[in-house]
Amino acid sequence: MQSFQTSIVDPLEMYETLFCPPPVLHSRIAPTEWDDWRGGLVHGVVHDESAYALGGITGHAGLFSTAADMGRFVQCWLAGGVYRNRRLLRAETVAAATSFQGPYLRLAADPPPLYSGLGWMLNRENYMGTAPAGTYGHTGFTGPVLVVVPHHRLAVIILSNRTYPRRGERTHLPVTAAVVAAALA
């Protein structure tokens, strides 16, 4: 079985993407949050409490990266699973992952359901703004956002931190939607 390193990181040349970064890299990583449970500032380790308890390597949290590496990741998706003339994902996989697979979650009776592909959020106005249909992306709890607009062959990568020094409401999402709108203008 292939590892994350051999199937994603190496072929996409994402050499600044890793789990559990060593202390020598912490100066390049923004502090996450003051956490009383951990007895101080969370910095350079996974923020998610469950992922932290599991050693920092999980499928839902703990990945550290750079905008440049995320850009290479998005290039592969925009090219239908190809990066530098090498097929990494089948075109059918990309199509299925970035198309409607069913409502994700309904938080209340009034708002419309949130739609998802396989691992991607689809057409989420709350952080994608008025991006055209077919837009997909993902958010991270601490604030990073990735929005892919295939119609314009555009990616918006925002590496922000909404939890420092303490977590609160997700007030960054309207700002993200405005950034996406400005990128589309």
N, C-alpha and C positions, 0 to 999 in steps of 0.2 A: 504494500500500500504506500502511495506517495504521501509525503509530509507536506505541510503548509509551505515549508522552505523550498522544497523541490518542485512543487506544483504551481506556486504563486510567486513567491519572493524572487527566486532565481530567474525564472523565465522573463519576468517583468522588470528585472533589474531594480527591485525595490529594496535596496541595501540599507535603507534607513528605516525600515519597517520591521518591528520586532515586538515580542512579548518580553516582559521583565528586563527593561533596559539596565545596563550596569551603571553604577554610580558616576562613572566618568562622563556619561551623557546627561546627567540630571541638570546641568547648567543650561542645556538646550531645551528643557522641558518646563512648561509653566506649572507652578504649584496648582494643585487642584482645589483643596478645601481644608479648612481647619476642622478636624474631626475629634471630638471628645472621646469617642469609642476607641480610637487608635492612639489617643493621647498626644495629639499634635497635628502638625501640618502633613497632609498627604501630598507627597511630591516624588515623582519618578516611579511610583508604583500604581497598580490598577486602583481606580477609585471605587468601583462596584464592590460592595461588601461581600457578596457571594463569591465573586471571582477572586477576591483577595483571600478568602478563607480556603479556596481551592488551589492556591499557589500562584494566582495571577494569569493563568492560561486557560481561557474558556472560549467557547464559540460566540458568546454574546458580549464580552468585554475584555479589556486588557491589552488591546493592540495599540502600540504607539507608532506614529508615522509622521511623514512630512508632506507638505503640499505637493512637492515634486514627485514623490513616490505615488501619492494618490492620483496625480495627473497621469502617470503611466498606467495605473490600474484602470482609470476611466478610458484612456485611449483604446485599450483592449475591448472594453464593452462597446464603445462607439464604432469600432471596426468589426463588430459581429463576432468577437472572440479571437481576433487575430492581433498579434503584436509583433512588429518587425518581421513580417512575412511568415510568422510561425503561428499555427492554429493552437490555441490553448483551451478554447471552449468551442463546443459545437454551436453552429448558428442556431439550431433548434433550442439549445439550452438557453442562449441569450434571449431568444424570442419569448420563451416560456417564462423566464425569470423577470422580464420587463413588461409583461402583459398581465392583465387582470386574472387573478386566481381565486377571487372571492373576497367578501368583506372581511377586514381584519378585526375590527372591534367597533362596537357601538357604545359610546360612553354614556349616552342618554337617549331618550326617546326622540328628541327634537333634531339634533344634528344628523346630517347624512352619514352613512357608514364610511369608514376609512378603507380605501382599497389598497390591495397589496399584490405584488407579483411574488416571485420566490426569492425572498430576502430583500426585496426592494419595496419601498413605499411608492405609490403611484399617485400623481396629480394631487398632492397635498397642498391646498391653497394656503394653509396656515404658515408654511415656511417656503413654499415654492412660488407664492404669489399668483400672478396671472400667467405663468408659463404655459405654453400650449399643451394640449392633450398629448400624452405619450411621455411626458416628463417623469423621471423617476429619481429616487434618491434615498438618503438615509440620514438620520440624526443620531448623535450620541448624547447620553444623559448629561455629560459635563459641558456640552455646548457645541462640539464640532458638527458641521453640516456638509453634506455632499449632495449637490443637485446636478443631474445630467439632463440636458435638453437636446435629445437627438435631432429634433427638427432644425435646430440651429448648429448642430455639432459643437455644442458648448457645455462646459462643466464649470460649476461654481463650487469652489472648495473653500470653506470657512473654518479655520482652526481657531475657535474662540473658547472662552472659558466662562460659563455662566455660574459656576458654583463657588468661585473664589471671592471673598474669603469664606462665605457660607452659602449653601444652596438656598434657593428661593423659587419664586414663580418663574415660569419660562417666558420672561419678557423679551428674550432675544429673538424669538421667532418672527415677529413683525419686522424687525431690523433685517433679518435674513431674507425675508420676502422682498424687502426694498432693495437689497443688494442684488438679488436675482433680477428684479425689474430693471435696475440700472444696467446690468450686464446685457440684458436683452434689448435695451434702447439703442 
